[in-house]
Amino acid sequence: MEYVSRTPLPNETVVDYSLLGGEHIARGRRLFVTGLVLLGVILVYLAYKADVNDPVHLFQGLLIFVLSVLPSLFWARTGGSRFPAFETILLLCANAYALPLLNARDQLAAYSDDVISRAGWTVALYLVTANVVYRTTTGLPGRSPFWRQSLISHQIEKKIVYGLILSTTYVFISEFTTWIPGDLLSPLRAIFYGIGILCTFVSSQRWGRGEMTQGEKVLLLCTLGPQLIIMSVGLILISSIGLLGIALLGYLSGGKRIPWIVLVGSFTLIAVLHTGKTRMREKYWNNDAPAPTFTQLPAYFAEWIDFGLQPTSGDKSVSQKMLERTSLMHLLCLIIDRTPERQDYLYGSTYGHVLPQLIPRFFWPEKPRSHVATYQLGIYYGLQREEDTNSTTIAFGLVTEAYANFGLVGAIMLGAFWGHALKKLQLLSTFSPMFSFAGLFMILLTAWAFNAELTMAAWLSSFQQAVFMVLGVPLVLRSLLGES
């Protein structure tokens, strides 16, 4: 995406976010070269360590990995959108499909080489279509106030890091006190999670651009760190991983520099926690053990880390166990193995839940649960009974859902949808201030790109809820703090 100079519109709030300038472009090119070298090294390593029976699977795994990473490399080289939603949603395919195809042989052992090959080509064609459609889609920056007018002033935006104090306070109160009435928990959770996402992304991007003072950096670290810890107390890591990913993405998109120490340290810690999560759940969930109090957190996480570092059955490494827990390839193989030979396609049945899910529950109290499409897939393919859906949700992923509905054509259509829709939105938001309606929408869209394990109905309904909640935040700030 190329950025060009432009003339401000009448009554437009003008903020320079175009990321123009030789230094930024130079850093982007250095990042591109670094990424290209790393990609080559990783491909050689993956080819050498691959545990596959069929050379076709080796080729497919490496191809999927390349197609997943290429958009991020192009984003670095050309300057790219400040909201890399497309790049993120494709990058996740490397971990969800490429690495399992190359190294999760035990997980795919139940399926024939032909089924695995068909799954590999399905993902590859999905990625090829998404990349081609994205590269060929054109458009112009948006011109309406929705796209160009900031809801708050640039001076107020510089202080947005202080919003993390609010979200951190809410996370603490909701986890360790009973002060919040039960009927307010859900809406407040959505509001403050949205505030956390916005403040984290904007502040991290400002840090990447070199605009934050030392005091603001300390504040960011001292509020974000406790949030990540407290959000993990319930032994569900997805929320904290998503928030950490938003922080890293904001920093990277703002400065085109990779925070290597934070990246490696975070990945190592997450891998250890993922490994120890099963034993912690056995102790605290199955035995109804009480959740830790605030003062018990050090001992609680020390125990969790200790479980993660202990050897477990099967002598699997930490990376292997983490890979199996984040893989979507085995479920795609299951669907391909059964469809349509043993079970017919669903022909859009799960997508029929999308529009009903967009109706606010306030107007439809009996609306089905947001994961209704996920439960439909689980029951249809014999992975769950109706009663199991009350306690278990299976991560099928968007590609698997597309195949279950329309086969290979469904996966290709999904790739075309993401390529076209996300490129159009990135182009329209080229000059959008962060706190325009468009900027807020794109920040949330980038955050929701991490949720590719959901079905489309769950993805869109949760995204819609966040948009409704979060777009009101800057309006409240403006009314409280004024325009200056």
DADA-V61305 format. One record per pair of residues at least 6 apart in sequence whose ideal C-beta (glycine too) atoms are under 7 Angstrom apart, sorted by the first residue. I is the first residue (numbers start at 1). J is the second residue. If there is no record, write none. Layout:
I/J + I/J
This chain:
1/78 + 1/79 + 1/80 + 1/81 + 1/426 + 2/78 + 3/18 + 3/19 + 3/20 + 3/79 + 3/430 + 6/431 + 8/14 + 9/143 + 9/148 + 12/148 + 12/149 + 13/149 + 13/150 + 13/433 + 15/150 + 15/154 + 15/433 + 17/82 + 17/431 + 17/433 + 17/434 + 18/431 + 19/79 + 19/82 + 24/256 + 25/79 + 27/255 + 27/256 + 27/257 + 28/76 + 28/77 + 28/79 + 28/256 + 29/77 + 31/76 + 31/256 + 31/257 + 31/258 + 32/73 + 32/76 + 32/77 + 35/72 + 35/73 + 35/76 + 36/73 + 39/69 + 43/62 + 43/65 + 46/61 + 46/62 + 46/65 + 46/102 + 47/58 + 47/62 + 49/103 + 50/58 + 50/61 + 50/102 + 50/103 + 51/103 + 51/105 + 52/58 + 52/102 + 52/105 + 53/113 + 54/113 + 54/117 + 56/117 + 57/101 + 57/116 + 57/117 + 57/120 + 58/102 + 60/101 + 60/120 + 60/121 + 60/124 + 61/98 + 61/101 + 61/102 + 63/124 + 64/93 + 64/97 + 64/98 + 64/101 + 64/120 + 64/123 + 64/124 + 64/127 + 65/94 + 65/98 + 67/124 + 67/127 + 67/128 + 67/131 + 68/90 + 68/91 + 68/93 + 68/94 + 68/98 + 68/127 + 69/91 + 69/94 + 70/131 + 71/86 + 71/87 + 71/90 + 71/131 + 71/134 + 72/87 + 72/91 + 75/84 + 75/87 + 76/256 + 81/426 + 82/253 + 83/426 + 83/429 + 83/442 + 83/443 + 83/445 + 83/446 + 84/249 + 84/253 + 84/446 + 85/422 + 85/445 + 85/446 + 85/449 + 86/134 + 86/418 + 86/422 + 86/423 + 86/426 + 88/249 + 88/446 + 88/449 + 88/450 + 89/418 + 89/449 + 89/452 + 90/127 + 90/130 + 92/450 + 92/452 + 93/123 + 93/127 + 95/326 + 96/326 + 96/327 + 96/328 + 96/329 + 96/397 + 96/452 + 97/123 + 97/328 + 97/329 + 99/323 + 100/107 + 100/323 + 100/327 + 100/329 + 100/330 + 101/120 + 101/329 + 103/323 + 104/323 + 104/324 + 104/327 + 104/329 + 107/324 + 107/327 + 107/330 + 108/116 + 108/329 + 108/330 + 108/333 + 111/333 + 111/337 + 115/333 + 115/336 + 115/337 + 116/333 + 118/336 + 119/329 + 119/332 + 119/333 + 119/336 + 122/332 + 122/336 + 122/403 + 122/408 + 122/411 + 123/399 + 125/408 + 125/411 + 125/412 + 126/399 + 126/411 + 126/412 + 126/414 + 126/415 + 127/415 + 129/412 + 129/415 + 129/416 + 129/419 + 130/415 + 130/418 + 130/419 + 131/419 + 133/415 + 133/416 + 133/419 + 133/420 + 134/419 + 134/423 + 137/419 + 137/420 + 137/423 + 137/424 + 139/424 + 139/427 + 139/428 + 140/427 + 141/147 + 141/427 + 141/428 + 141/430 + 141/431 + 142/148 + 142/428 + 142/429 + 142/432 + 142/438 + 146/437 + 146/438 + 147/428 + 147/429 + 147/432 + 147/436 + 147/438 + 148/431 + 148/432 + 148/436 + 149/436 + 150/433 + 150/435 + 150/436 + 151/435 + 151/436 + 151/474 + 151/475 + 151/478 + 152/435 + 152/474 + 152/477 + 152/478 + 153/483 + 153/484 + 155/484 + 156/477 + 156/481 + 157/202 + 157/434 + 157/435 + 160/199 + 160/202 + 160/203 + 161/199 + 161/203 + 161/216 + 161/219 + 161/220 + 163/195 + 163/199 + 164/196 + 164/199 + 164/200 + 164/220 + 164/223 + 164/224 + 165/223 + 166/192 + 166/195 + 167/192 + 167/195 + 167/196 + 167/199 + 167/227 + 168/223 + 168/226 + 168/227 + 170/188 + 170/192 + 171/227 + 171/230 + 171/231 + 172/230 + 173/179 + 173/180 + 174/180 + 174/185 + 174/189 + 175/230 + 175/233 + 176/293 + 176/294 + 180/188 + 190/465 + 190/466 + 190/469 + 191/469 + 194/466 + 194/469 + 194/470 + 194/473 + 195/473 + 196/227 + 196/243 + 197/243 + 197/246 + 197/443 + 197/444 + 197/447 + 198/440 + 198/443 + 198/470 + 198/473 + 200/224 + 200/243 + 200/246 + 200/247 + 200/250 + 201/246 + 201/250 + 201/443 + 202/434 + 203/212 + 203/220 + 204/247 + 204/250 + 204/251 + 204/254 + 205/250 + 205/251 + 205/253 + 205/254 + 206/212 + 206/254 + 207/217 + 207/220 + 207/251 + 207/254 + 208/250 + 208/251 + 208/252 + 208/253 + 208/254 + 208/255 + 208/257 + 209/254 + 209/255 + 210/255 + 224/247 + 227/243 + 228/240 + 228/243 + 228/244 + 229/297 + 231/239 + 231/240 + 232/240 + 233/291 + 233/292 + 235/277 + 235/280 + 235/281 + 235/284 + 237/270 + 237/273 + 237/274 + 241/270 + 242/447 + 242/450 + 244/266 + 245/450 + 246/447 + 248/259 + 248/262 + 248/263 + 249/446 + 251/259 + 252/258 + 271/318 + 271/319 + 271/322 + 272/305 + 272/308 + 272/309 + 272/318 + 273/304 + 273/308 + 274/321 + 274/322 + 274/325 + 275/308 + 275/318 + 275/321 + 275/322 + 276/304 + 276/305 + 276/307 + 276/308 + 279/307 + 280/304 + 280/307 + 283/289 + 292/300 + 328/395 + 328/397 + 328/400 + 328/453 + 331/396 + 331/397 + 331/400 + 332/399 + 332/400 + 332/403 + 334/381 + 335/381 + 335/400 + 335/403 + 335/404 + 336/403 + 338/381 + 339/345 + 339/404 + 343/381 + 345/404 + 345/405 + 345/406 + 345/407 + 346/404 + 346/405 + 347/405 + 348/405 + 349/376 + 349/405 + 350/373 + 350/376 + 350/377 + 350/401 + 350/405 + 350/455 + 350/457 + 351/405 + 351/456 + 353/368 + 353/372 + 353/373 + 353/457 + 354/456 + 354/457 + 354/460 + 356/367 + 357/370 + 357/457 + 357/460 + 357/461 + 358/460 + 358/461 + 358/464 + 359/367 + 361/367 + 370/458 + 370/461 + 370/462 + 371/393 + 371/458 + 372/457 + 373/455 + 373/457 + 373/458 + 374/393 + 374/394 + 374/396 + 374/455 + 374/458 + 375/384 + 375/389 + 377/396 + 377/401 + 377/404 + 378/384 + 378/389 + 378/394 + 379/386 + 383/394 + 384/392 + 384/394 + 395/453 + 396/455 + 397/452 + 397/453 + 398/414 + 398/452 + 398/456 + 399/411 + 399/414 + 401/455 + 401/456 + 402/410 + 402/411 + 402/413 + 402/414 + 403/410 + 403/411 + 406/413 + 425/442 + 425/445 + 428/438 + 429/438 + 429/439 + 429/442 + 432/438 + 432/439 + 432/442 + 433/439 + 435/474 + 437/471 + 440/470 + 440/471 + 440/474 + 441/467 + 444/463 + 444/466 + 444/467 + 444/470 + 448/459 + 448/463 + 451/459
